[in-house]
Amino acid sequence: MMKELAVLEKKYNIKITCSLESEPMGTAGPIRLAKDLILNENPSGLLFVFNSDVICHYPLDKMVEFHKSHGGEGTIMVTEVEDPTKYGVVVADASHKIERFVEKPSVFISNKINAGLYLFNVSIIDRIENRPTSIEREIFPKMASDGKIFQMVLPGYWMDIGQPKDYLSGQTLHLSSLKTLDPSQLATGANITGNVMVDATATIDPTALVGPNVVVGPGCKIGAGARVSNSTLLAGSKFGDHSYMDGSILGWQSTVGKWCRITNLAVIAEDVQLKDMTYLNGTKVLPHKGINGDHPTEGTILM
């Protein structure tokens, strides 16, 4: 873990400090738990808080500008949805000041939902007790009652990627956005179809066909005649000759043999070895397993 943190610190020129919980502290409790870290290492007086399972462009500079302009204590990034009855919605006035939060409204009152990106003055720490606390249910309503929290509408795409299906949907949205905003990040070549991102350390045989909507991570290898579409290959994974994968996720340091077929949202965890001619259909494989044979029943979990 420390090795990975050191790599990220060097890559992004930042300092990473971990705050460990002895018990689950909810979505607000960890802020109070890290009080000393936040106050001692934060000359700006501002604090970003993010949900870790969402994907978007993270327009942090624009968020800081907006936050400073309204003078409140907090800013919530919101995103617009077509059917707000499935979510808790955020209701704000014309000045973007949040008035209240309504869970799954039966009639239309707002089409904006919490996108999981927050910016606070560090004074929010004083609102949080040193106990498991929900920032959404306990802290935000009080801030709204005090007139201290505002909403900013997130530009561009947004997706909750906490589940495998949503992860792949979010990946597709991100790749599509890169085609418009930064096409240089996308791979090109005779064997690349559609939007594909390939790490510089990955290798793809010229006879393999990759895409659309594929991400190939660091150190990955894709063999001769292989076909990969709508999928993710995480760091260090190997994909064998003439194997096929669509709409699935291949985990870190896992290996797929030759002539395998992986489809229908199969999820292969870390350090899994699939023998030659293995078939997975919507199969979930737990870490450190050796797998062979046919597994055609959707939803099977291999432990």
C-alpha positions as CSV (number, residue, x, y, z in Angstrom):
1,M,0.0,0.0,0.0
2,M,2.7,2.5,0.9
3,K,4.5,1.7,-2.3
4,E,1.4,2.6,-4.4
5,L,0.9,5.8,-2.4
6,A,4.5,6.8,-3.0
7,V,4.0,6.3,-6.8
8,L,0.9,8.5,-6.8
9,E,2.6,11.2,-4.7
10,K,5.4,11.4,-7.2
11,K,3.2,11.3,-10.2
12,Y,0.8,14.0,-9.1
13,N,3.2,16.0,-6.9
14,I,1.0,15.7,-3.9
15,K,1.2,14.5,-0.3
16,I,-1.1,11.6,0.7
17,T,-1.9,11.0,4.4
18,C,-4.2,8.2,5.5
19,S,-6.7,8.5,8.4
20,L,-7.6,5.1,9.8
21,E,-11.0,4.4,11.4
22,S,-11.2,1.9,14.2
23,E,-14.9,1.6,13.5
24,P,-17.0,2.7,10.5
25,M,-17.7,6.4,10.9
26,G,-20.2,7.0,8.2
27,T,-19.8,9.8,5.6
28,A,-19.2,12.7,8.0
29,G,-17.5,11.1,11.0
30,P,-14.2,10.6,9.1
31,I,-14.0,14.4,8.6
32,R,-14.1,14.9,12.3
33,L,-11.7,12.0,12.9
34,A,-9.1,13.7,10.6
35,K,-9.6,17.1,12.2
36,D,-6.0,17.6,13.2
37,L,-4.7,16.5,9.8
38,I,-7.1,18.8,8.0
39,L,-6.4,21.9,10.1
40,N,-2.6,21.4,10.4
41,E,-2.1,20.9,6.7
42,N,-4.7,23.1,5.1
43,P,-3.6,26.8,4.7
44,S,-6.5,27.5,2.2
45,G,-9.2,26.9,4.8
46,L,-11.1,24.9,2.3
47,L,-11.8,21.1,2.2
48,F,-12.9,19.0,-0.7
49,V,-14.8,15.8,0.1
50,F,-15.6,13.2,-2.7
51,N,-17.6,10.0,-2.9
52,S,-15.1,7.5,-4.3
53,D,-17.5,5.7,-6.6
54,V,-18.5,8.4,-9.0
55,I,-16.9,9.5,-12.3
56,C,-17.0,12.9,-13.9
57,H,-14.6,15.6,-15.1
58,Y,-14.1,17.0,-11.5
59,P,-14.2,20.8,-12.4
60,L,-12.5,21.7,-9.1
61,D,-11.2,25.1,-10.2
62,K,-14.7,26.2,-11.2
63,M,-16.1,24.8,-7.9
64,V,-13.7,26.9,-5.9
65,E,-14.6,30.0,-7.8
66,F,-18.3,29.3,-7.2
67,H,-17.8,28.5,-3.6
68,K,-16.0,31.7,-2.9
69,S,-18.6,33.8,-4.8
70,H,-21.5,32.8,-2.6
71,G,-19.9,33.2,0.8
72,G,-21.5,30.1,2.3
73,E,-20.0,27.3,4.3
74,G,-20.5,24.5,1.8
75,T,-21.1,23.7,-1.9
76,I,-22.6,20.6,-3.2
77,M,-22.2,19.6,-6.8
78,V,-25.5,18.4,-8.3
79,T,-26.3,16.6,-11.5
80,E,-29.6,16.6,-13.4
81,V,-31.5,13.3,-14.0
82,E,-34.5,12.4,-16.1
83,D,-36.4,10.6,-13.4
84,P,-35.9,12.2,-10.0
85,T,-38.4,9.9,-8.3
86,K,-35.7,7.3,-8.0
87,Y,-33.4,9.6,-6.0
88,G,-33.2,12.0,-3.1
89,V,-33.3,15.5,-4.8
90,V,-31.9,18.8,-3.9
91,V,-34.2,21.9,-3.8
92,A,-32.6,25.3,-4.2
93,D,-33.7,28.9,-4.8
94,A,-32.8,31.2,-7.6
95,S,-29.5,32.2,-5.9
96,H,-28.5,28.4,-5.7
97,K,-29.0,28.4,-2.0
98,I,-30.2,25.0,-0.9
99,E,-33.5,25.0,0.9
100,R,-34.1,21.4,1.6
101,F,-33.5,17.7,0.6
102,V,-36.4,15.5,-0.4
103,E,-36.1,11.7,-0.6
104,K,-37.7,10.1,-3.7
105,P,-40.4,12.7,-4.3
106,S,-43.7,11.4,-5.8
107,V,-44.3,14.7,-7.6
108,F,-41.8,16.9,-9.4
109,I,-40.0,19.4,-7.3
110,S,-36.5,19.2,-8.7
111,N,-34.5,17.1,-11.2
112,K,-31.1,17.7,-9.4
113,I,-29.5,15.1,-7.2
114,N,-26.4,15.0,-5.1
115,A,-23.4,14.2,-7.3
116,G,-21.1,13.3,-4.4
117,L,-18.6,16.2,-4.8
118,Y,-18.4,18.7,-1.9
119,L,-16.4,21.8,-1.0
120,F,-16.5,23.2,2.5
121,N,-14.9,25.7,4.7
122,V,-13.0,23.8,7.3
123,S,-15.4,25.2,9.9
124,I,-17.7,22.4,9.0
125,I,-15.7,20.2,11.3
126,D,-17.3,22.0,14.2
127,R,-20.7,20.8,13.1
128,I,-19.7,17.1,13.2
129,E,-19.5,15.1,16.5
130,N,-16.8,12.5,17.0
131,R,-19.1,9.5,16.2
132,P,-20.5,7.7,13.2
133,T,-22.4,10.4,11.4
134,S,-24.2,10.8,8.0
135,I,-23.2,14.0,6.2
136,E,-26.3,13.7,4.0
137,R,-28.9,13.0,6.6
138,E,-27.5,14.8,9.7
139,I,-25.2,17.6,8.5
140,F,-26.6,18.9,5.2
141,P,-30.2,19.5,6.4
142,K,-28.8,21.6,9.3
143,M,-26.6,23.6,7.0
144,A,-29.6,24.2,4.7
145,S,-31.7,25.3,7.6
146,D,-28.9,27.8,8.5
147,G,-28.8,29.0,4.8
148,K,-25.1,28.0,4.6
149,I,-25.0,25.5,1.8
150,F,-25.3,26.0,-2.0
151,Q,-25.6,23.9,-5.1
152,M,-23.6,24.0,-8.3
153,V,-24.8,22.1,-11.4
154,L,-22.1,19.7,-12.7
155,P,-21.2,20.3,-16.3
156,G,-20.7,17.3,-18.5
157,Y,-21.3,13.6,-17.7
158,W,-21.7,11.9,-14.3
159,M,-22.1,8.3,-13.3
160,D,-22.2,6.3,-10.0
161,I,-19.8,3.5,-10.8
162,G,-20.2,1.5,-7.6
163,Q,-21.4,-1.7,-9.4
164,P,-19.7,-3.5,-12.3
165,K,-22.4,-2.7,-14.8
166,D,-22.3,1.0,-13.9
167,Y,-18.5,1.0,-13.9
168,L,-18.5,-0.1,-17.5
169,S,-21.2,2.5,-18.4
170,G,-19.1,5.2,-16.7
171,Q,-16.1,4.1,-18.6
172,T,-18.0,4.5,-21.9
173,L,-19.0,8.0,-20.9
174,H,-15.5,8.9,-20.0
175,L,-14.0,7.6,-23.2
176,S,-16.7,9.4,-25.2
177,S,-15.9,12.6,-23.5
178,L,-12.1,12.2,-24.2
179,K,-12.9,11.9,-27.9
180,T,-14.2,15.5,-27.7
181,L,-12.1,17.1,-25.0
182,D,-8.7,15.3,-25.3
183,P,-8.6,12.8,-28.2
184,S,-4.8,12.5,-27.8
185,Q,-5.4,10.2,-24.8
186,L,-7.2,7.7,-27.0
187,A,-5.4,4.9,-28.9
188,T,-5.3,4.7,-32.7
189,G,-4.3,2.0,-35.1
190,A,-5.6,-0.5,-37.6
191,N,-6.6,-2.9,-34.8
192,I,-8.3,-0.3,-32.7
193,T,-12.1,0.3,-33.1
194,G,-13.9,3.2,-31.5
195,N,-12.9,4.8,-28.2
196,V,-10.0,2.9,-26.5
197,M,-7.5,3.9,-23.9
198,V,-4.2,1.9,-23.7
199,D,-1.5,2.5,-21.1
200,A,1.9,3.2,-22.6
201,T,3.3,0.1,-20.9
202,A,0.7,-2.3,-22.2
203,T,1.3,-4.4,-25.4
204,I,-1.3,-5.5,-27.9
205,D,-0.5,-8.0,-30.7
206,P,-1.1,-6.4,-34.1
207,T,-3.5,-9.2,-35.0
208,A,-5.7,-8.6,-32.0
209,L,-8.8,-6.4,-32.3
210,V,-9.6,-4.0,-29.4
211,G,-12.6,-1.8,-29.0
212,P,-15.0,-0.1,-28.8
213,N,-15.1,1.2,-25.2
214,V,-12.1,-0.6,-23.8
215,V,-9.4,0.4,-21.2
216,V,-6.2,-1.5,-21.1
217,G,-4.2,-0.9,-18.0
218,P,-0.5,-0.7,-17.2
219,G,1.6,-3.8,-18.0
220,C,-1.3,-5.6,-19.7
221,K,-0.8,-7.9,-22.6
222,I,-3.3,-8.9,-25.3
223,G,-2.3,-11.9,-27.5
224,A,-2.6,-12.7,-31.1
225,G,-6.0,-12.9,-32.7
226,A,-7.7,-11.9,-29.4
227,R,-10.9,-9.7,-29.4
228,V,-11.8,-7.3,-26.6
229,S,-14.8,-5.0,-26.6
230,N,-16.7,-2.9,-24.0
231,S,-14.4,-4.2,-21.2
232,T,-11.6,-3.2,-18.7
233,L,-8.3,-4.9,-18.3
234,L,-6.7,-3.9,-15.0
235,A,-3.0,-3.5,-14.4
236,G,-0.8,-6.5,-15.1
237,S,-3.5,-8.7,-16.6
238,K,-2.8,-11.1,-19.5
239,F,-5.3,-12.0,-22.2
240,G,-4.5,-15.0,-24.3
241,D,-4.3,-15.7,-28.0
242,H,-7.7,-16.0,-29.8
243,S,-9.7,-15.4,-26.7
244,Y,-12.8,-13.2,-26.7
245,M,-14.1,-10.8,-24.0
246,D,-17.1,-8.4,-24.2
247,G,-18.8,-6.3,-21.5
248,S,-16.6,-7.7,-18.7
249,I,-13.8,-6.8,-16.2
250,L,-10.5,-8.6,-15.9
251,G,-8.8,-8.0,-12.6
252,W,-5.2,-7.1,-11.6
253,Q,-2.5,-9.7,-12.4
254,S,-5.0,-12.2,-13.7
255,T,-4.4,-14.4,-16.7
256,V,-6.8,-15.6,-19.4
257,G,-5.6,-18.6,-21.5
258,K,-6.1,-19.3,-25.2
259,W,-9.5,-19.6,-26.9
260,C,-11.4,-18.5,-23.8
261,R,-14.8,-16.7,-24.0
262,I,-15.8,-14.1,-21.4
263,T,-19.2,-12.3,-21.8
264,N,-22.2,-10.8,-20.3
265,L,-20.7,-8.8,-17.4
266,A,-18.3,-11.4,-16.1
267,V,-16.1,-10.0,-13.4
268,I,-12.7,-11.7,-12.7
269,A,-11.0,-10.6,-9.5
270,E,-7.3,-10.2,-8.7
271,D,-4.8,-13.0,-9.4
272,V,-7.1,-15.4,-11.2
273,Q,-5.9,-17.9,-13.8
274,L,-8.3,-19.0,-16.5
275,K,-7.2,-22.2,-18.3
276,D,-7.4,-22.5,-22.1
277,M,-10.9,-22.8,-23.6
278,T,-12.7,-21.6,-20.4
279,Y,-16.2,-20.1,-20.9
280,L,-17.6,-17.5,-18.5
281,N,-21.1,-16.1,-18.9
282,G,-21.9,-13.3,-16.4
283,T,-19.7,-15.2,-13.9
284,K,-18.1,-13.6,-10.9
285,V,-14.7,-15.1,-9.9
286,L,-13.2,-14.4,-6.5
287,P,-9.4,-13.7,-6.1
288,H,-6.6,-16.2,-6.3
289,K,-8.5,-18.9,-8.2
290,G,-7.6,-21.3,-11.0
291,I,-10.7,-21.8,-13.3
292,N,-11.4,-24.0,-16.2
293,G,-14.4,-25.5,-18.1
294,D,-17.7,-24.0,-19.1
295,H,-19.7,-21.8,-16.7
296,P,-22.8,-20.8,-18.8
297,T,-25.2,-20.1,-16.0
298,E,-25.5,-16.3,-15.6
299,G,-24.7,-15.0,-12.1
300,T,-22.6,-18.0,-11.0
301,I,-20.0,-17.1,-8.3
302,L,-16.8,-19.1,-8.3
303,M,-15.2,-19.1,-4.9
